[in-house]
Every structure is written in structure tokens, then in C-alpha cells.
């Protein structure tokens, strides 16, 4: 790997550790599994946000053409994926006595958990499926086999994935009453992504407006004559 990529992985390792340390300061009463669940979960959310801000940032710097694969974005996404999946593994050990089915079904009647807790877990399950898919495809072999454009199209599942993760996070914050700083962090991160994506889209349309269908048809007719 290049020096830049090594530095990226070192920085992500440090940030993941700092997220867990900060969690231990905010909630010193929780056990190790619970601590890792929260710390890795918020780290994964923040890392996903960064991957969605790299594209708009490049546009605002005047770089119209974005490569199919950017090592920085992919490396951060890999960290987000690994941390997110570990969040799920440790999270299943925190509630309901470790019984995974009870996260989605009521313990006594085996009916679906139709409440904020059950809805949050269902959203988290959907996010986990997308996260695992994108993580599996985050390698050079997948880029070559899917021929770039198809790989990029699949990677756009990052947008619904981020939405699912945010809703899952807010659902747990409502159900379990997280510290206010965690709620504020999730709101700020979500706001940055929304604003960044909107600014990137507006900048792209203003700098490089797309030809209208009527204009394209007129030029086609003129060329025919």
C-alpha cells in the first residue's frame, strides 16, 4: 500500500479507539460488549458520512470527473463496514439475554416487535444486509469483474444505507435515551451529509448544466438537415 493509505488506516484505527474511549467516559457503567456496540456504531456512522462527503468536496474543488474508485473513500468505507458489522455482533449480546430472535419478536407470543425497539432492529437488519454486500464488493477484483460502472451503481446503495443507519440510530436513541451529546452528534453528522450532498448537486448543475430534451432534439434535427 502507498504511504497515504497506510496513514488512512492508522488514522481510522485511532479514531475507532477514541470513539470507544469517549463512550466509556459517557457511560462508565456499561460492560465491554455494550461499550463496543456503541463506540463502533457511532464510529461507523461518522465514517459513512465522510465517504458521502468526499464526492461533493471534490466537485466544489472543481473536479468534475470523479474516478469510479477513490482509495481514500473505499478505505474509509471498509472501516465503516467492519465497524458496523462488529457493532451488530456485539449489539446482539447486550439486550434480550443474547436471544437474537427477541430483538425482532416478542418473547412470549413470538409476534413481531411492533414498537420503536423492534422497528429500530428491523432497520438495522436491512442496513446490515446492505453493509455486508458493499463490504464484500470493496476490492479491486469486484471493480474489474463488474466493469467499473456497474460496480459504481451498486456502491450508490450507500445512500439508502446511510438513511437506514440514521433511522436505526435515532430509534435506539429514542428507546434507550442516549446521552444528549450522542443525539447531537448524530444530528450534526446527518445534517452535514444532507447539506454536502445538496451543495454538490447544485454546484454540478450550475457549473455543468445538462442539455434539455427539447434542445437535444432540435440539434438532432439540424444535424439531419
Order of alpha helices (4+ residues) and beta strands (2+ residues): alpha-alpha-alpha-alpha-alpha-alpha-alpha-alpha-alpha
